[in-house]
Amino acid sequence: MGTWNIRSLYRLGSLTALARELARYKLDLVGVRKVRWDKEGAIRAEDYIIYIYIYICCGKGNKNLQLGTGMFVNHGIV
């Protein structure tokens, strides 16, 4: 179990890379923040299912930033 400030999963391949890194550390349940996606829901990545929740916050220059938090759960414990 753990938490991870990932800064972004916006880049291509970053979701898979993070799932592989979590498997390497043998983590089954990990809370992540600053996902920076625009959709909520559940997504399968490698041996994990990630549940995403999106929220809006105020950014620099009065721009709203769309951020997100999530939970990586190993499919073996779902």
N, C-alpha and C positions, 0 to 999 in steps of 0.2 A: 504494500500500500504506500502511496506517496502523493506528492503534489509537484507540479512542474509549471513554471512560467515560460511558455514556449514562444511568446512574442508574436508568432503568426504561423498559421497553416495555409496561408494564401498561395504560396509558391507551389508549382507543380511537383509532385513527388514527396512533398514534406510530410503528408499524412502517413504514407507508407514508411518513410524513413523513421518517423517517430515511433510507429508501431514496432518496427524491428528493434529499435533502441530499447523500448520498454521490455520486449521479450528477452533481449540480451541481459538486462538487469533483473529478469525474472519477477517483474511487477505485474500483479493481476488486477489491481484497482488503482487508478491514478486520476486525480483531478487536475485539469489543465485550465489555464486562463489565457486571455488575449488571443483567442483563436482567429478572429477577424474574418469570419464568414458571414454570408448574408442569408443563410437558411438554417432553420432548426431541424432537429430530428435525429434519427439514428442512422449511422453509416458503418458498414463493415470495412475493416482495414486489417489485413493479415489475420492474426488470431484474436483480434479485438473488435468490439463494437464500441463506437464512440457516440455518446449522446450529447448533442449540442443545444445550448440555450443562448439566444442572442439578446443583448440589451444595448440601449442607446445611451451614450454619455456626451457631455459637452466637451468639445475639444478646443484647440487654440483658434483664435479668431472667430469665435461663436459658431464654429462648424460642429455639427453633430458627428460623432464617430460611432460606427457600428462595431461593437466588440462582441465577444462571446466567451462563455465558459463551457467546459465540457467534462465528461467523465469517460475515461477509457476503461472498459471492463473486459477482461479475458472471457472469450466465449465459453470456456469450460466452467465458469461459475455463474453464467447468466441463467 
